[in-house]
Amino acid sequence: MAYAGPMPPPPNPELRSAKSHQAILDATFELAVRNGYGKLTIEAIASHAGVGKQTIYRWWPSKGAIALEAINDQVGSATDFPDTGDIAADLTTQITALSRMLAGDAGCVYRGVIAEAQNDPKLLQMVRETFIEPRARMAGRRLETAMRAGQIRDDLPLLTMTNMLYGPVYLRFLLGAGELLDVPTLVEPVLEGLRPRD
């Protein structure tokens, strides 16, 4: 009888789970982009990812929840806030990155998630908690730094400033208003109103 050598170690269940988790996210994003969010189903995701439906339902309550995580996975740090010390340049960089993301594949999927969330309070809460609020906090921190540096006024709530800057971005995104947003024409007028008064 030939010596077969040592037996290989059993597969690590954590690594297997991580691989399945990523496969599900990748499958969700690919199918939503290719076929449209409205045609996305748990069955199709499971088949494309090579997992069982129960694996998906063990980790996510709905296809919207999977799609939302898939969007965050795709976007990664692309919409993070730089801090060069120049608030106008940093806002222009960040809002341009966000606008491009919303105009691309991730935006198409995100629009479907937002539409579904209008009739799914739990999904809407997830959109707020995992996508909108973390980015709003980053924007608030950057604006607060600019405020302390005397670059913008300190008599307005940070939320008001954030809404002034990002409201037009989401209006264009949700209503599908054509071409990519011309970010400098948004940032400069808003900052003009936010600069300290003499």
C-alpha positions as CSV (number, residue, x, y, z in Angstrom):
1,M,0.0,0.0,0.0
2,A,1.5,3.3,-1.1
3,Y,2.0,6.0,1.5
4,A,-0.4,8.8,0.8
5,G,1.3,11.4,3.1
6,P,-0.4,13.3,5.8
7,M,-4.1,14.0,5.5
8,P,-4.9,17.6,4.6
9,P,-6.5,19.7,7.3
10,P,-10.2,20.0,7.2
11,P,-11.5,23.2,5.5
12,N,-11.7,26.2,7.9
13,P,-15.5,26.9,8.2
14,E,-14.8,30.6,8.9
15,L,-12.9,30.9,5.6
16,R,-15.6,29.0,3.8
17,S,-18.2,31.3,5.2
18,A,-16.3,34.4,4.3
19,K,-15.9,33.1,0.7
20,S,-19.6,32.3,0.5
21,H,-20.5,35.7,1.9
22,Q,-18.3,37.5,-0.7
23,A,-19.7,35.3,-3.4
24,I,-23.2,36.3,-2.5
25,L,-22.4,40.0,-2.5
26,D,-20.6,39.7,-5.8
27,A,-23.5,37.8,-7.4
28,T,-26.1,40.2,-6.0
29,F,-24.3,43.2,-7.5
30,E,-23.6,41.5,-10.8
31,L,-27.2,40.3,-11.3
32,A,-28.7,43.6,-10.2
33,V,-26.5,45.5,-12.7
34,R,-27.0,43.1,-15.5
35,N,-30.7,42.4,-15.2
36,G,-32.0,45.3,-13.2
37,Y,-32.8,45.5,-9.5
38,G,-36.5,44.7,-10.1
39,K,-35.6,41.3,-11.5
40,L,-33.3,40.4,-8.7
41,T,-34.4,37.3,-6.7
42,I,-32.9,35.4,-3.8
43,E,-33.1,32.2,-6.0
44,A,-31.0,33.8,-8.7
45,I,-28.5,35.1,-6.2
46,A,-28.2,31.7,-4.6
47,S,-27.7,29.9,-7.9
48,H,-25.2,32.4,-9.2
49,A,-23.2,32.4,-5.9
50,G,-23.3,28.6,-5.6
51,V,-25.0,28.6,-2.2
52,G,-28.3,27.5,-0.8
53,K,-31.1,29.9,-0.2
54,Q,-31.0,29.1,3.5
55,T,-27.4,30.4,3.7
56,I,-28.6,33.7,2.3
57,Y,-31.6,34.0,4.7
58,R,-29.3,33.1,7.6
59,W,-27.3,36.3,7.0
60,W,-29.8,38.8,5.4
61,P,-33.6,39.3,5.9
62,S,-34.2,40.4,2.3
63,K,-32.7,41.0,-1.1
64,G,-32.7,44.7,-0.4
65,A,-30.4,44.1,2.6
66,I,-28.0,42.0,0.5
67,A,-28.0,44.6,-2.2
68,L,-27.3,47.4,0.2
69,E,-24.3,45.6,1.7
70,A,-23.2,44.7,-1.9
71,I,-23.2,48.5,-2.7
72,N,-21.2,49.3,0.3
73,D,-18.8,46.6,-0.6
74,Q,-18.4,47.9,-4.1
75,V,-18.1,51.6,-3.1
76,G,-15.6,50.9,-0.2
77,S,-13.6,54.0,0.6
78,A,-14.3,55.8,-2.7
79,T,-16.6,58.4,-1.1
80,D,-14.5,59.0,2.0
81,F,-13.6,62.6,2.9
82,P,-10.1,63.9,2.2
83,D,-8.7,66.6,4.4
84,T,-6.1,68.7,2.6
85,G,-6.9,71.8,4.7
86,D,-8.8,73.3,1.8
87,I,-12.5,72.8,2.4
88,A,-13.6,73.8,-1.1
89,A,-11.2,71.4,-2.7
90,D,-12.1,68.6,-0.3
91,L,-15.8,69.1,-0.9
92,T,-15.3,69.2,-4.6
93,T,-13.3,65.9,-4.5
94,Q,-15.7,64.1,-2.3
95,I,-19.0,65.2,-4.0
96,T,-17.5,64.4,-7.4
97,A,-16.6,60.9,-6.2
98,L,-20.1,60.5,-4.8
99,S,-21.8,61.8,-7.9
100,R,-19.8,59.5,-10.1
101,M,-20.7,56.6,-7.9
102,L,-24.4,57.5,-8.0
103,A,-24.3,57.9,-11.8
104,G,-22.7,54.4,-12.3
105,D,-23.6,50.8,-11.6
106,A,-23.7,51.2,-7.8
107,G,-26.2,54.1,-8.2
108,C,-28.5,52.0,-10.4
109,V,-28.6,49.3,-7.7
110,Y,-28.9,51.9,-4.9
111,R,-31.9,53.5,-6.6
112,G,-33.7,50.1,-6.6
113,V,-32.9,49.6,-2.9
114,I,-34.2,53.1,-2.0
115,A,-37.4,52.4,-4.0
116,E,-38.0,49.2,-2.2
117,A,-37.2,50.8,1.2
118,Q,-40.2,53.1,0.8
119,N,-42.4,50.1,1.6
120,D,-40.0,48.4,4.0
121,P,-39.3,50.3,7.2
122,K,-36.5,47.9,8.3
123,L,-34.7,48.3,5.0
124,L,-35.1,52.1,5.1
125,Q,-33.5,52.1,8.6
126,M,-30.7,50.0,7.2
127,V,-30.1,52.5,4.4
128,R,-29.9,55.3,6.9
129,E,-27.7,53.4,9.3
130,T,-25.3,51.8,6.9
131,F,-25.1,54.2,4.0
132,I,-26.4,57.7,4.7
133,E,-25.6,58.4,8.3
134,P,-21.9,57.2,8.3
135,R,-21.2,59.4,5.3
136,A,-23.1,62.3,6.8
137,R,-21.0,62.0,10.0
138,M,-17.8,62.1,7.8
139,A,-19.1,65.2,6.1
140,G,-20.0,66.8,9.5
141,R,-16.5,66.1,10.9
142,R,-14.9,67.7,7.9
143,L,-17.1,70.7,8.1
144,E,-16.5,71.0,11.8
145,T,-12.7,71.0,11.1
146,A,-13.2,73.8,8.5
147,M,-15.4,75.7,11.1
148,R,-12.6,75.5,13.7
149,A,-10.1,76.7,11.1
150,G,-12.3,79.7,10.4
151,Q,-13.1,78.7,6.8
152,I,-16.8,78.5,7.3
153,R,-19.2,80.2,9.6
154,D,-20.1,78.7,13.0
155,D,-23.7,80.0,13.4
156,L,-25.4,77.2,11.4
157,P,-26.0,73.6,12.5
158,L,-23.7,71.1,10.7
159,L,-26.7,69.2,9.5
160,T,-28.1,72.3,7.8
161,M,-24.7,72.8,6.0
162,T,-24.6,69.1,5.0
163,N,-28.2,69.2,3.6
164,M,-27.3,72.3,1.6
165,L,-24.4,70.6,0.0
166,Y,-25.8,67.1,-0.5
167,G,-29.5,67.8,-1.1
168,P,-28.9,68.8,-4.8
169,V,-26.8,65.6,-5.3
170,Y,-29.6,63.3,-4.1
171,L,-32.3,65.3,-5.9
172,R,-30.5,64.8,-9.2
173,F,-29.8,61.1,-8.4
174,L,-33.3,60.2,-7.4
175,L,-35.1,62.1,-10.2
176,G,-32.6,61.0,-12.8
177,A,-31.9,64.5,-14.0
178,G,-29.5,63.6,-16.9
179,E,-25.8,64.4,-17.0
180,L,-23.3,64.2,-14.2
181,L,-23.6,67.0,-11.7
182,D,-21.2,69.9,-12.3
183,V,-19.8,69.9,-8.8
184,P,-17.9,73.2,-8.7
185,T,-21.1,75.1,-9.7
186,L,-22.7,73.5,-6.6
187,V,-19.8,73.8,-4.1
188,E,-18.7,77.4,-4.8
189,P,-22.2,79.1,-4.3
190,V,-23.0,77.1,-1.2
191,L,-19.6,77.9,0.3
192,E,-20.0,81.5,-0.5
193,G,-23.0,81.5,1.8
194,L,-21.2,79.5,4.4
195,R,-18.0,81.6,4.7
196,P,-17.7,83.7,7.8
197,R,-19.4,87.1,7.8
198,D,-17.3,90.2,8.4
